[in-house]
Amino acid sequence: MKTYLEGCGVPTTRVGATELPRLIMGIHPYDGCSYVSKARDAENYRLFDRAAKVVEVLRCAVEEAGLTTVQVDHMFPVLNRLHLQAVWETEQETGVAIGRVAYILIPVRLDGELVAWSDRAYATFYAHNERLGGEAFRRHIREDGIMRYLLSESPENLVTPETTPPYTPAEAERFAIDYPLLEQHLGFFAGCDILVADPGAEIDILAMTGRLDLIQEYLAFLRTRFRTIITSVHHAGVTIPILEAEGVDVDGYLTPVNRLGALMSPTRDIALDAIRQATKPIIAIKPMAGGRYLGRQAFEYVFDEVGVAATMFGLGTVEQVRETAKAAREALGIA
């Protein structure tokens, strides 16, 4: 079987100890997420309820577009297991090993309760973004197409410090990582050759609340398992400067980058400033703004105007592979 590099048909870049293709297949929409509507999410669940349906798309991506690296996840067990199975089956059918970038949720607890995805975490994010972005942030978060999807098209669902109290410094001091639960998360990938480990966006809440010690502790733990570690960052303008100032030991950042500024916090311009000043490679996600900014222009923006090292993007159909991968390859100067 060829290695992911031997089968790769796109340029590569160095991230930590790993030579990483500059084009990476994302996990969406195979886990149901569309970033468009709940109705489209439900359709994705139906479309990808069998591994064979995913294999058809992945095989086209490998054989026709030379894409040999893919994000894998553990947060939606049924579809994520099907996806892992599909990746393995695609390897067997193509004779090309596929590199896996594993998203690993950080199980942070406060007094026994998980912090991730809590309303209080969102209130904390809002407070820090507003501090930096002010009115521009408040306007941006209400105009962001992906944010509207996340809020189910209702601004009333937005969590702010006015509706929910952010975490206090005293509470943040009681944050702790649940390592037994983390071992369960890692066990989801048992038997998989993980190319890059990607700690989840809980890095944002730990950074914003000053728990850099927990970040360093967590990363040191992962270093015993993985050669290359990047981190997801969903609030680049706030979090990346904190991580950079503290010299946090990661090999790169995975964060939204797109011309529309979708999901770039506090605002596109503030996020871009942090991204451009980062000393570690940037892997862009959401380059097409959740399907709202398509074609070659999307990839020219992240590669040529922003200068990211690589980008990760979703491919849900064979047609999307042929259209989107072609656009991405052209932006990199390859046919």
N, C-alpha and C positions, 0 to 999 in steps of 0.2 A: 504494500500500500504506500502511495506517495504521502509525504508529510504535507502539512497545511502550507508550508512554504514552497515545496516542489509543485504543488497543484495550484498555487496562487497565480492569478492573472492580473494583479494590480500592484502598484508600487507599495513598498513597505517603509516603516519608520521604526526607530528604536524607542521603546518605552521600558525603562528599567532594564531588566535582564532579557527582555523579549523583543524579537523582531516582529512587529505587528503590521498586518495589512492596513492600508489607509482607508479601506472601505470594509465595514463590518456589518453583518446582518443583525438587525435588532430582534427583540423577542415579540414585539407587537406586530401584527394583530393575533399571533398564535395563542396568546393568553387571553384573548377576548377583547382587549383594549383597542379602541378605535380613535380616541380623542376627537370624535365627531358627535356621536349621540348614543344614548342608551340603546336605541333601536339597532344601531349599527353594531354595538357591542354584542347584543343578543344574536345577531346574524353571524358574527365572528365565532361565537360559541358553537353555532350549528355548522359552520363551514369547516372548522378545524377539530371536529369531534373524533377523528380517526387519524392515526399517524400517517397513513398512506396519502392523505390529502396534503399534509405538510411536506412529505417527501417529494411529491411532484414539484413543488415550488423550490425547495432546497436543491434538488437535483439540477434544475434549470440554472439556478444561481451559481452552482459549482461548475457545471459543464459549459455553460454559455457565457457567463460573466466572470468566471475565475474568482468568485467570492468564496473564501475558505475559512472564514472566522465568523462566529455567531455568539450572540448574547444568550445565556441561559439563566433561568430564574427558579425560585422555589416557592414563591408566595401564593401561587394558585395551583395547588398540587396536581389536580387532575389534568388540566391542559399542559402544565409544565412538564409532567411526566411523559405525556404524549409527545411533547416537543423534543425531550431528550431521546426518546425512542426513535423519533423521526430523524434526528441528527445521526444516530448510530446507523440506522437503516440506509441513510443517504451515503454514509461512508462506505458501507458494504457494496452498494450498487455502483458507486463512482470509482471506488478504489483510491479515494483521496481522504486523508484524515482532516477533520474539521476542528480548528482551534476553538476553544470555549472560553468566553469571558463570563465569569459567574458573578451575578449580583447576589450579595449575601446580606440580608437584613441584620442590623445590629440590635439585638434584643435588650434595649435599655429599660430598666424598671425604676419606678419611684414607689417605695413602700409596697412592693409586690405587684403593682400595676404597670403594664407596658406603656411606655411613653410614646412610642412611634405611632403616628397617625391619630393622636389624640387632639381634641379641640384645643387643649391648653398649649400643645406644641404649635398649632397653627396660629394661635394668638401671640405666641412668642415670636414666631417668624414675622408676623405682621408688624409688631412693635419695632423690631430691628430694621425691617425694610422701610417703614415709615420714617424712622429716625434719619436714615440716609437719603431717602427719596422724596419725602414730604408729599406735596400735592401731586408731583409728577408720578410718584408711585401709586397714590390713590387713584389717579386717573388711569394709569396703565393697567392696574389689576382688574379694573372694571371693563376695559376694552379688549383684554386678552382673550382670543378665541378659545384657546385650550382651557383657560381658567373658567370661562363660561360653561364649557363642557363639564369640568370638574364640579362646578356649583349647580349642575343640572339646570342651567339657564336661568337660575334665580339668584340675583344679588343678595337676597335675604339670607342665603345659606353661607355667605362670607363670614368667617370667624375673625373677629377683631378683639383688641383688649377692652372694647366697650361692652362686648357681649360675653366674653370669657376671660378670666384672669390669666395672664402669662405665668410661666413658672418663676418663682422668686429665687434669689440667690441661695437662700437657706434650703429650699427644696432641691435645687440643682446639686447642692452638696451631698444630697442623699441619693443621687442617681447611682445606679450600679448596673453592670452588664451581667446578664443571666447566661453564664457560660454553659451550663447543661443544655439550655435551649439552643444556644449557638451550635453546640455539637449536633443537635438534631438537624439544624439548618444545613450544616456541612455534610451530614449523612445523606441528605437528599442527592448529593452529587457523587456518592460512593461509586467507584468504578469508572468515573469520568476523568479524563486527563484535562485538568483545568490550566489553561494557558495564562490567564490573568484573573486575579481575585479582585472583586469590586465591592468594598464595603458600602452599605446602603446610605441613603441620604440622611440617616440619623446623625451623620457627621455634622449636619447643619445645626441641629439642636444642641449637640455637645459643644460645638464651637461657640455658638451664640451665648451659651450660658457659662462659658469659661471652663468647661471640663476638658481641657486639653490633655490632662493627665489620663482620663479614660480613653481618649483617642489614641494616645501613644501606647497605652497598655494593650488596647485591642489590636493595634497594628503590629506590636511586638509578638502577640499571640499568633496572628496570621502569618508572620514571617517564618514561623516554625513549620508552616504547611505549604506556603506558596512562594515562588521566586519573584513574581512581579505583582505589585499591589497598587491599584489606582483607587480613587474614591469618587463616588457619585456626589455631586454638589448641586442642589436645586436652587440655591440662592447665591449665585456666584459673586455678586457685588458685595455681599456681606461676608461670606464664609471664606472665599479664597484668600483675601488679604489677611484674615486671622491665621489661617494655616501657613501662609507664606511667612508671616512675621514670627511665628513660633517654630519654623523649620520642621514642620511635621513630616515624618518619614513616609511619604507616599511617592510613587513613581509617576503619577499623572492625575489629571482631573477629568471626570466625565460630567459634562454639564450642557444644558440647552444653549444652542447658538443658532440663530436664524435671522434673516433680514427683518422679519416682522416683529422680532422681540418677544415672541410667544414663549411664555414660561421663563423669561429671563428677568431675574429680580435683583434689585428693586425696580430698575428700569433697564431697557436695553443698553443705554449709553453707560450707565454705572457698571453693569455687568461686563460690558466689553472692555472697559478700562481695566478691570481686575483681570480679565482673561488675557489681555494683551501684555500685562505686566507680570504674569505668572512665570515662574522660573521652571516649571514642570510642563511636560507636554499636555495639550488640551485635546480631548476626544469629544467632538461635538455630538450631541443628541438633538433630536427634533429639528434637523436642518430644513425640513420641509414644513415646519410649523404645524405638524399634525395634519398634513394634506392640504394646507392653505396656501402654500407657496411652492410650486412644483417646477420640475424641469432642471435643465443645466444651470440656470441662474441660481438655484438654491445651493448647489455645490460650489459654483464659482464664488459665491459670497463667503462660505465658511473657509474654503481653501485659500482663495486669492485675496479677499478683503480682510478677513480676520486672521488667517494664517494658522489654522488648527493643524494638528499633526495627523488626525484621522477623524472619521465621522461614522456614526452608527445610525442606520435608518431601517424602517420597516418595509417588508416586501410580502404582500399577502396573496398575490396571484402570479402566475407565469407571465401574464401581460405586464404586470408591474415590474417584474424582474427585467424584462426586455426593455421597457421604457426607462425606468428609473436608473437601473444599473448602467445603461447606455449613457444617460445624461451625466451620471457621476464619473464614469470612465472618461468621457469627453472633457469634463472639467479638469481632470488630472492629466490631460494631454495624451490619452491612449484611445485607440479605436474600440 
